[in-house]
Amino acid sequence: MSTDPRPSLRAARRRDRQVYTRSHPLLFAVLAAVRRRPVVRVGRAVLVSGTGAYRHALTRIPLDRTAVGTTGGAARELSGGGLLFDQEGAGHRDTRRGVAADLGSAGVERLRPVWREVLTRRLAPLGAGDEVDLVPLARELAGASLRALLGTQADACALASAASDAAAAAVRDHLPGPRRPGAAREAAAATARLEALLADGAAGEAGLRAMLAVAAVNTTVAALPRAAAWCADAGLWAEAADDRLRPALVGELLRVTAPSPLLPRVAAADGVLDGCPVRAGDRLILIARHAAGAHSEPPDAHRPAEPALARLVFGTGPHACPGARLARAQLDDALAALAPHRPTVVRARADRHAALPGWRSLTVRATTLVESG
C-alpha cells in the first residue's frame, strides 16, 4: 500500500474517508478488515478484494441474478421482475444492447446540453462570490438527464429524489448491518413514487432503462461531489482545467471514489477464486474499491492507472455497467465548469441514509471569481 506523498493528498483522503466512517461505519470496518487479502471466506460469504479474483468472479463464475440479497433480487422484489438486473440469457443481452445504445456516444451527446444547462445555472453564484452546495446540483443534473433519457415531463429534482430513494431501498437490503424497521414499506413506497413520476412518458422497455438510470442517478449524486472535494483538497484544479489531462483525471477520480464500493452477488455454480473454493449458493461480496486500488493509490492524472484497472469500479465483461460512458462525460463537464473558479470546500456533511457512501451536502466557494458566460 502506498502512502500519499503530499499533505494535500492526505487531507483529501481523510475527508473522503468520512463518507464511509460517518455514514457506513460497519461497511468501512468490513472493507478495512479484508483489504490485505485477495479472497476471504466468512461462513457462506466470500469477500473478494484482489484484482484478479474480482475479474474472475465477474467473468468466470456463473452468477444467480435473482438471489435474495443481490441487485437483481432487490430489483425483482421491488418491481415484479423482468428488469435488466435479473434477466437471463438472450433477454439480458438484448436489453443490455438496447440500454447501451441509449447511453452510447450518440446518446451521451444528445443528453449533454441538458446537464450543461444545469451546470451553468447552478454554478453561476460562484462567479458572484456566493456559496454553492454541489449535492443538489448533482441531484438536478442526474434528474434532468434521466428525464431527457426517458422522455418524461416529471420534475427533474423530484425524479432524482425518487430514483435515489428507490435505489437506496434496494441497495441497503444487501449492505452489512441491521435492517431498519419499516424498510420494506419504505422500499415499496419509493418504488411506487418513482413509477408514478415515470408513468406519463415511460412506456415499453422504459422500465428497464429506468432501473439502470436509477443506478446512474445514485452514482452521479455520490460521485460528483466527492470528486469535486478531492480536487479542492488535493489541489487538482489545474489538471481539471487542462483539456488534455482532464479525461485521465476523471478516470482516476472515479477509480478512487469508487461510488459503488462493493457488488453483492451469489454464485450459481461451484468454482475457485484465488485458491478459495466457491460453492453454488455462496454469497460473493465483490469489493470494487479494493480491486481498483482506490484504498491505496491516490488519483494521478499524469500517471493514471491502466484503463482496464480503473474501469473495474463499473464492473467488467458481461457485467460491466453500460452507464459508465455517461458517468465519465458528466463528471468531465462538471470538473471543466468548476475548474475556473478553483473552489474550496467550506462545509461538508455525510449522508447517513443514502445507499452509497456520499455527502448530504458539500458546500464550496470560489477562490477565483469568474464571470458567468
PyMOL commands that set and color helices and strands:
alter all, ss='L'
color gray80, all
select helices_A, chain A and resi 7-21+25-34+51-59+71-79+84-86+89-102+105-128+134-150+156-172+183-198+206-234+237-241+246-257+288-291+307-314+317-319+324-341
alter helices_A, ss='H'
color red, helices_A
select strands_A, chain A and resi 39-42+45-48+131-133+262-266+271-273+276-278+283-287+344-350+359-365
alter strands_A, ss='S'
color yellow, strands_A
deselect
rebuild
show_as cartoon
